[in-house]
Amino acid sequence: MRTGTRRPVFGRIYPRLAAAMDEGGMAQHRRALLAPLTGQVIEVGAGHGVNFAHYPPAVTGVLAVEPEPRLRETAHAAAAAAPVPVEVAGAVAEHLPVPDRSADAVVFCLVLCSLPDVEAALAEARRVLRPGGRLRFLEHGRADSPGLARLQRLLDATVWPRLAGGCHTGRDTVALIERAGFTVTALERFLLPEARTPFSFHTRGTAVAATGR
């Protein structure tokens, strides 16, 4: 199992970028993402642990998966200060180190944009979720106008993934989740920042594994 994905430049830059996003309003969306959770949670692509402070008391434990060594080191420090028990693991989204049907929730927060194999990661989420378990997601993705969508495709085919740790601006997150066998049961779309840019289009929601698959 591959446990180290070295992106040293991204590992240095991302905490500062996340702090700026939180100051611009992302922190409230993080809290809203995590507030409904209970029981055992797996957070995929936990980064430097920026979400840890927002987990509610009803969560009994978090397994935070992060393959990038620099970010994972910072996440260990954040876990020590978290209000709920957090274990940080060096693993990848496509191979979660937990048994089948062992999690009450799986969290993807600003990570589906950068995964090399989104389908495999979502299949793993389905595998580890207990019956009735929830997928909670907060992601940026495809613009709602043809012009900005074209710009996103251009960025994604050229410089942006190399500059931003594999990030793609224009993935249709909701469609990917549904194609992976989930039913989206709640969804909010919002702009952050409020200006319409290739990076502004966000979704926050809940999905459950579709029955009959």
GISUL-V28935 format. One record per backbone hydrogen bond with DSSP energy under -0.5 kcal/mol. NH is the residue of the N-H (numbers start at 1). CO is the residue of the C=O. E is the energy in kcal/mol with one decimal. If there is no record, write none. Layout:
BEGIN
NH&CO&E + NH&CO&E
END
This chain:
BEGIN
3&1&-0.6 + 5&67&-1.8 + 6&4&-0.6 + 7&5&-0.7 + 11&7&-3.0 + 12&8&-1.5 + 13&9&-2.1 + 14&10&-3.1 + 16&13&-0.8 + 17&13&-2.0 + 18&14&-3.2 + 19&15&-1.9 + 20&16&-2.0 + 21&17&-2.3 + 22&18&-2.6 + 23&19&-2.2 + 24&20&-1.4 + 25&22&-1.5 + 26&21&-2.5 + 27&22&-0.8 + 28&25&-0.5 + 29&25&-0.8 + 30&26&-2.2 + 31&27&-2.2 + 32&28&-2.0 + 33&29&-2.1 + 34&30&-1.9 + 35&31&-2.1 + 36&32&-0.5 + 37&34&-1.9 + 39&58&-2.1 + 41&61&-2.6 + 42&105&-2.2 + 43&41&-0.5 + 43&63&-2.3 + 44&42&-0.6 + 44&107&-2.7 + 45&65&-1.5 + 46&65&-2.1 + 49&46&-2.0 + 52&49&-1.0 + 54&51&-2.2 + 55&52&-1.4 + 59&56&-1.8 + 60&39&-1.4 + 60&58&-0.5 + 61&39&-1.3 + 62&85&-2.0 + 63&41&-2.8 + 64&62&-0.7 + 64&87&-3.3 + 65&43&-2.9 + 65&63&-0.7 + 66&64&-0.5 + 66&89&-2.5 + 69&67&-0.5 + 72&68&-2.7 + 73&69&-2.2 + 74&70&-1.7 + 75&71&-2.3 + 76&72&-1.8 + 77&73&-1.1 + 78&74&-1.9 + 79&75&-2.6 + 80&76&-1.5 + 81&77&-0.8 + 81&78&-0.7 + 82&79&-1.1 + 87&62&-3.1 + 89&64&-3.0 + 91&89&-1.2 + 92&95&-0.6 + 95&92&-1.5 + 98&96&-1.7 + 101&127&-2.5 + 102&99&-0.7 + 102&128&-1.4 + 103&128&-2.6 + 104&40&-2.4 + 105&40&-1.4 + 106&134&-2.1 + 107&42&-3.0 + 108&136&-2.4 + 109&44&-0.7 + 110&138&-3.2 + 114&111&-1.7 + 115&111&-0.8 + 121&117&-2.0 + 122&118&-2.6 + 123&119&-2.1 + 124&120&-2.0 + 125&121&-1.9 + 126&122&-2.1 + 127&123&-2.1 + 128&124&-2.2 + 129&125&-1.3 + 130&103&-2.9 + 133&130&-3.0 + 134&104&-2.0 + 135&207&-3.3 + 136&106&-2.7 + 136&134&-0.6 + 137&205&-2.2 + 138&108&-2.1 + 139&203&-2.5 + 141&201&-2.8 + 142&171&-1.5 + 149&145&-2.4 + 150&146&-2.2 + 151&147&-1.9 + 152&148&-2.5 + 153&149&-2.2 + 154&150&-2.1 + 155&151&-2.6 + 156&152&-2.8 + 157&153&-1.6 + 158&154&-0.6 + 158&155&-0.9 + 160&155&-1.5 + 161&155&-0.5 + 163&159&-1.8 + 164&160&-2.2 + 166&161&-3.1 + 167&164&-1.2 + 168&113&-0.8 + 173&171&-1.4 + 176&172&-2.2 + 177&173&-2.4 + 178&174&-2.3 + 179&175&-2.5 + 180&176&-1.2 + 181&178&-1.6 + 182&177&-1.3 + 183&208&-3.5 + 184&182&-0.5 + 185&183&-0.6 + 185&206&-2.0 + 186&206&-1.4 + 188&204&-2.4 + 190&202&-2.1 + 192&200&-2.2 + 197&195&-1.1 + 200&197&-1.3 + 202&190&-2.7 + 202&200&-0.7 + 203&139&-3.0 + 204&188&-2.4 + 205&137&-2.5 + 206&186&-2.0 + 207&135&-2.4 + 208&183&-2.3 + 209&133&-0.5 + 210&181&-3.1 + 213&210&-0.6
END
